[in-house]
Amino acid sequence: MANLTGFYKRSMAERIALLAAEIGLSDEQTTMMRLHQSVIGDNQVENYLYNFGVPTGLLIDLPVNGRLVNVPMSTEEPSVIAAANNGAKMMRAGLGVQTQASQRLVRGQIILTDIIDMVTLQQYVTLHETELLQIANAAHPSMARRGGGAKSILFEQLDEQRAIVNILVDPQAAMGANVVNTMAEAVADELRGQGYSVLMAILSNLASEALIHATVRIPVAALATKQGVTGAEIVAKIAEASLIETLSPYRAATANKGLLNGIEAAVLASGNDTRAVNATLHAFAARSGQYRGLTRWTVAGAELVGETTLPLLLGVVGGSIGIVPAVKLNHQIMGNPTVEELTAIVAAVGLAQNLAALRALVSTGIQAGHMALQAKSLALQVGAQPDEVGKLTDLIQQADKIDETHARSLLHALRNGK
Ligand code: MEV
């Protein structure tokens, strides 16, 4: 790969040409790359090639805190947006999702090692809390001016020689990573100046100081299936499935993956950091020492009640949000939510997604719905043209096997009028 050295110094066009020469790309491939290049992308990442598109679809009329919101979702998984819409429809049979948020603080960790006198360190931090907070805020003055910024310090002893000085920061409308890292590094410099050994200074992605609680109550009858399974049967099984998630970490991981199908798609479309959201949710799911499902469904009289508490730190400013036009568009589609509203929307998307998955799992199973969508993907994959996709999708679904070879022969037969 010697010919690719200095790749980052090349222009966007040169990078395509170099890569094409190195590994042999078709004209079709290089044209595809050129068509998906953007100056913004080139400024966002190193060795930029092109923008990898993720299909974005709409979750329509998600009922959140008394409003119906349209939510763009970006995902490559065929069934996700269909399922989210299905979940939202069931939720609209009741009053929809209600949320309550706690404080919204981000934690920065200044990790100290080789501590000789823990008591003196703790006293120093307690006595100088105001000064350390001032140092943190001086590193990002605009945040404090707007009423946010570093609010408090939490001393945490890890063992005899190790401790963490945590700063808790209100990042206002931002997700907070940059602000907190800047502030934590400033406090780290001060502690180094006092002779302490600082291993690192970085935010924590376990956002336990930014919790949102979401609840939804749905009339049991709204859960009945077209195949004749009653709402009462379905809700009893959903409640049972929810209980299993507290007992089996293997089931809990899958259920949380389903929740994240929705959450991650909405978070990605909103220009937020999906990895941060994944990290916080999985860490929180294991907070009791056993990994559990993040939602809880119970039956209360004639209603199915869904609840979740999620540590969620999102932003409506910062990162790619003000830069990428598609992200701006997605915020506009949602009605330009505040950060609190966006957090509520994302939690509600998670509940809708989880509900649809559980209802399918305890009734028909998910393959029936998935197969229809997979048949369509397969039709496209084997080269069906727009006017052929519908017919080929039907043929693939009617066939007893869904595989590429069979789909190709069905397309061949379709084209030959057989
Ligand atoms: C598939 O992407 C997601 C599900 O497995 C979630 C779940 O099992 O709850 C259906």
Residues whose N, C-alpha, C, O or C-beta is under 5 A from the ligand:
A	BS01	MEV	T254 A255 G258 A357 I366
